[in-house]
Amino acid sequence: MVIVGNDPATVETDLVERRLMCPGCLRLMCPGCLSPLAPWGFARERVLRDGLVLRPRRAVCSEEGPKATHVLLAEDCLARRAYRAEVIGGVLEAVFAGHKPFEDVARLAGVAPDTVYDWLRRFRRNAVAVARHFARWLAALLPGRALPGPTGPAAAYAIEMIGAAAKAASLCFGPKAPWSWASAMSGGRLLSNTSPPWPLPE
């Protein structure tokens, strides 16, 4: 899976003009091994709980040999989640940074309490790794800046680092919703069941 922008026309142009690199090749850390992605049909249609209909593009590595394919997921989404990243992020912020009861947050967000509880559990479990990952992004985007240290629970600190990294990214590359940046910087795997490698700043 590859996180891309929210504009399908731009994604299509990037594919046709070979601007998107295969994530498998990128993980080899060898500039001579990098291969662009090429169009390869579409993934199955998805309907988010807010009614947004998605039909993600698929792409294939142009490297000779076995052809690895990838789903291109818009950055306002997270992998295997039926809600937009901004909804999920707003819930995480309200509970971990705003210290609000998760049942109240779930009701206000219009999300089932069991679903919210699952988001919180997964985020809390990986909070230390999340904080370190976004601290690394912040250090790369604003070199020389002193990073804020943790002053409370790991989950609250992780939320703080996501916000700081997203703000820095908007300053460097142009404004974008904070949780869209969070999706892009985590490869859409912020609430993944496992802990696959997240994209690192170059």
Secondary structure, 3 states (H helix, E strand, C coil): CEEECCCHHHHHHHHHCCCCECHHHHCCCCHHHCCEEEEEEECCCEECCCCCEECCEEEEECCCCCCCEEEEEECCCCCCCCCCHHHHHHHHHHHHHCCCCHHHHHHHHCCCHHHHHHHHHHHHHCHHHHHHHHHHHHHHHCCCCCCCCCCCCHHHHHHHHHHHHHHHHHHHHCCCCHHHHHHHHCCCCCCCCCCCCCCCCC
